[in-house]
Amino acid sequence: MEEWARSTAGRLLADLPRRWAHSKGVGHKAEEVALALEPVDRPVLIAAAWLHDIGYAGAVRASGLHQLDGARYLAGLGVAGRVCGLVAHHSGAASVAALVGLGPQLAEFPDERGPVRDALWYCDLTTSPDGLPVSLRTRIVELCARRGPDDLVVRALADNGAERAGAVRRTESLLLSVHFRQNGEAEHGRPAG
């Protein structure tokens, strides 16, 4: 699934080089972050990370809400429901959907709450449009400057900024705890990992 997700995103986003650069950065970061998750969750996160922005592609765009468009496209291909739900709800999509009257349509997909969802949001919100790692604060400042105060995504930040920050904070805590657990085990003669 992971290789299919990577190649599908690459094909769909080929005409959007900056969006593809961002998606590659998110996908690569997810491949690293996934190691902190349960094994069953790892391919789900990685696939969702690679596919999260395919709704921007001309062949996929329908409603104009890229999260919803991407999820519907994937569901139409028979992609696992968890992946579709994560794509649908990534990085606070519900707040934007409410602003444009697409809340009921977005609700077609379950909003998985927990470490996998948090990790996807973390990967997206700490990756620049060019695919480079950035802090959440830097990403939000860049997003606001690029899109302007009247943009729906910027307006949605007033509603879900704390939720976005919480997802990033929880994932950073998870990564830190895994790092310390692995290093502590290695220091005491037990295998790390």
Secondary structure, 3 states (H helix, E strand, C coil): CHHHHHHHHHHHCCCCHHHHHHHHHHHHHHHHHHHHCCHHHHHHHHHHHHHCCHHHCCCCCCCCCHHHHHHHHHHHCCCCHHHHHHHHHCCCHHHHHHHCCCHHHHCCCCCCCCHHHHHHHHHHHCECCCCCECCHHHHHHHHHHHHCCCCHHHHHHHHHHHHHHHHHHHHHHHHHHHHHHHHHHHHCCCCCC
